[in-house]
Amino acid sequence: MFGSMSARFGRALVPGLPVLWLTVFFLLPFLIVLKISLSDPATAQPPYRPLLDLTGGWDAWRASLSALDLENFLTLLGDDLYIGAAVSSVRIAVISTALLLIIGYPIAYAMAAAPSRWRPLLLALVILPFWTSFLIRVYAWIGILRKEGLLNQLLLSAGLLEQPLAILNTETAVFIGMVYAYLPFMVLPLYASLERLDHTLIEAAQDLGCSPWRAFWTVTLPLSLPGAVAGALLCFIPIVGEFVVPDLLGGSETLMIGRTLWSEFFSNRDWPLASAVAVVLLVILVIPIVIYRDVEARRIEARR
């Protein structure tokens, strides 16, 4: 009897711990942010009203909840600034993810095709940037991309340019920073998918008359799609809400929702509106996750 109870407790503990973790560190903070997004700004501490009175009983709770409204979300929908920030964030994230996939796939493919004795070294070189602070690495690109920076000095000394390029504080600099910062997140899932690839399938395709290029398109690429999708999600989701790269490398016209969120919280001190921006950002990020989960579930079901 004791053994069966321990077994049941162990089976309940496996899904229970992740649920508890998500409840404490995701659901409860989200509910707090959602409540603030439905509140009104106030010149007080904290800078929003109403506050939930935990000691006033049900009547106080009902009065506080009845004072909540959707005014902040209506403001977001009626202001081109916030709509433009959301659209620009998604656009920059999509382009950056596409660039990361184009650059990261050949790197991952070369790593998977390298001799086994070289793979740990190549993997370490991909992970090596994580040993340095993200902020320091982005700051380094300021010294590289500015007009007097290393890139322009190199191009000028090589005779490839007559005037220095204005790259810093442009959207191009943002894409460069995004690709550099998130490239390992694309390469690692792709490498894991390509490294597990059964090479006998490629040999069989070539034995049946496929050229190496056609074997890649018909065998390697489809089998590596799960790694590509995982890498795309790992890059797209944080890029949408990225703040450091566009703030340091982008100009004033580079509008992203992360910068808008920071501005509302710390410059305007409008916590309710900033919380509404955060809720909208979360909704934008949840959509690709839900789509991926549905597609992955269908794929697993089809394989059965």
N, C-alpha and C positions, 0 to 999 in steps of 0.2 A: 504493500500500500504506500509506504513511504517512497519507494522507488518510482511508482507511477506518478505520485504527486510531484516529485522532483523533475520527472520527465516533462510533465505538463507545464511546470513552472519554467523549465528551460525553453520549451517551445514557445511559450508566451513572451519570454524575455527577448528572443531574437527579433521579432518585429516591434516589441514594446520599447526598446531603447531608442531606435531611430525615431519612433513616433514621439516619445518624450523629448528627445533632442530638438526635433522640429517644432514642437509645441512651445517649448521654453524660449528657443533662440530665433524662431521665425514667426510663428502664429501670434504669440503675445506681442512682440514688438510691432508686427504689422497692424494688429488691432489698435494699438496705441497711436500709431501714425495715422490710421484711418479715422480714429476719433478726432485727432487734431485737425485733419483735413476738413472735417465737417464743422469745425468751430469757427469763431470769428476772431480777428486780430484785436489785440488790446495792448495799451501802454502799461503793462504790468509785468510781473515776474511770477509765473511764466507768461509770455506775451500772447495769450489766447484765452478766450472765454467761450463756453462755461467750463468750470472745473468739476470733475466728479467728486462728490462728497461721499466718502466711504462710511462716514459715521452718521449720516442724516437719515438713513433708512430708505425704504422704497420710494417715498414721496420725493426725496431729494434726487434719487436716481432718475425718476420719471421726469422731473423738472429739467434736469441737466440734458437728458436725451431728447426731450421735446424742443430744446433750444438749438439742436444741431440742424444743419441745412446743407444744401448742395451748391451754395453760392460760389465757393472757390472753384468747383469744377465747371460751373457755368462761365466763370471768368476766364478759365483756361480755354474753353471752347470758343469764346468770343474775342480772344486776343490773338492777333496774328503772330506776336512774338513767341508765344508758347507753342502754337501749332507749328511755326517755322522751326523752332528748336527741336521738336519731336521729329519732324520730317527730315531735318538736316542730320540729326543723330542716326536715324535709321539708314539714310543714304550713305553717310560716311562709314557706318558699320558694315553695310553690304559691300561697298567698294573695297574697304580694307580687308574684309574676309576673303573676297575674291582674289585680291593681290596675295594674301597670305597663302591661299590654296595653290595659286600658280607658282609661287616661289617655294613653298614648303614641300610640295609633292616631289619635285625632282631631288630635293635634299634627302627626304625620307627614303625615296627609291634607291638613291645611291648608297645610303647607309645600310639598307636591307640587302643590297647586292654586294656590299663589300665583304672581304674575307672575315670570318668569324673572329679572328684575333684582333681586328681593327675596330670592331663594332663597339666595344666598351669605351675606347678612346673617343670615337666619334660621338657617342651618346653623352660622354662627359663634356665635350666641347659645346654641345647644344644646351646642356644644363648650366654651363659655366656662368652665363650672365646673371643667373639667379643668385650668385654669391655676392653680387653688388646691389646696393639699394636701388630700387626702381627710380626713385627721384633723382639720384645722382646720375644714373644712365640717361635719363631724359635731359638733365641739365647739360650733359656732355654734348648732346646734339646741338645745343645752342652755340657752343664754341665751334662746332663743325659747319653749321649751316649759315651763320651770319655772314655779312658781306666781307668782313675781315677774317673769316674763319678758315679752317684748314681746307675745306673743299674748294672754295674759291681761290685760295692761294695756290693750291695744287694745279687747278685748271689754268690759272693765269701763268704760272711758271712753265707749264707745258705748252703754252702758246695756243691753247684751245679756246680761250676767251680773250676779248679785248676789254670788257667791262665785267665786274663781278655780278653774279646772279643774285637776285633778291628772292631767296628761298624762305628764309626765316619769316615768321608771322604771316604765312600763307597756308592755304589748305594743302598744298603739296608737302609742306613740312609736317603737317599733321599726319598725312598718309605715311610718310617716311617713319615718323615716330611710332605710329601704330604697328606698322609691319615689323619694325625692329623689336618693339616691346613684346609683341604677342606671337612672334614666329615660333618659339619653343612649344607653345600650346597647340600649334598646328602640326609641327613636325613629330612630336612624340606619339600622338594617337595614330598618325599615318604610319610611322615606323613600326609601331606595335602590330598594326594590321598587315603591313607588307612583310614583316619578319616572320609571321606565322603562315604565310602563303605557301601552299603546296606546289612546289616547282614542277612536280610530275605532271600537273595539269597543263602547264605551259609547254612542256616537252611533248605531251600528247597532242596538243593543238598544232604544234609545228610538224609533228609526224603526219598529221592529217592534211598538211599543205598550207597551213597559215604562215604568213611571214611574221617576223618578230614584232613588227609594228601592229599587225592585225591581231596577233596573239595578246599583245598588251591591251588593246581596246576591247577584246572579247572575253579575256580571262582575268588579267591582272586588275584592270580598272574596276570592273563590277565587284570583284571580291574585296577590293580595298575601300569600297564606298562607305561601309560602317565607320571606318577610321576617319574618312574625309568628313562625314557628317558630324562625328563627335568632335573633331578638331574645329569645324566651322562653328558649332555651338559654343565651344570653350572660348573662341575668339569673339564671336558676334555679341554674346550676352554682356561681357564686361566692356566691350568697346562702346556699346550704345550709351552706357552711363559713365564713360570715361571723363575725368576732369583734368588730370595732371597734364596729359599730352596736349590737348587743345588749349589749355590755359598758358602753357609755357612756350609751345611751338606755333600755335595758331594766332592769327591776328584778331582784331576786334570784330571782324565780319565772320569769323568761324564760330557759328552759334551751335552749341550742343546742349542737350538737356542737363548734363552734369554741371556745366557752368551756370546755367539758369537756376538750378537747384541750390548751388552754393551761394549765388547772389541773393536769392530770396531769404535764405536762412541767415546769412552773416552780414550782408549789406543792408537789406531792407528790413530785416528782422520780422518778416511776415511768415511766421511758422505755419499757420493754416494753409496759406497758398503754397508754400514750399512742400508741405506734406501732401497736398493734392498733386503736385508735380511728381513726388516720389511714388504715389499710388499709380499714377498714369505710367510712369517708367516701369514699375513692376508688372503692370498689365502687358506692356509692350514686350517685356522679356519673357513672360509666361507663355505667350502665343507660340513662339517657335519650339519651346519645350513640349507643349501639348501636342503640336503637330508631329514632332519627332517621336514622341512616345506612341502616338497612334500608328505612324508608319512602321515603327520598329515592331509593335505588337502584331501588325498584319504580316510583316515579313516572317516573324517567328512562327505565326500560325500557318503561313503558307508552306514553310519548310516541314511542318509536321504532316 
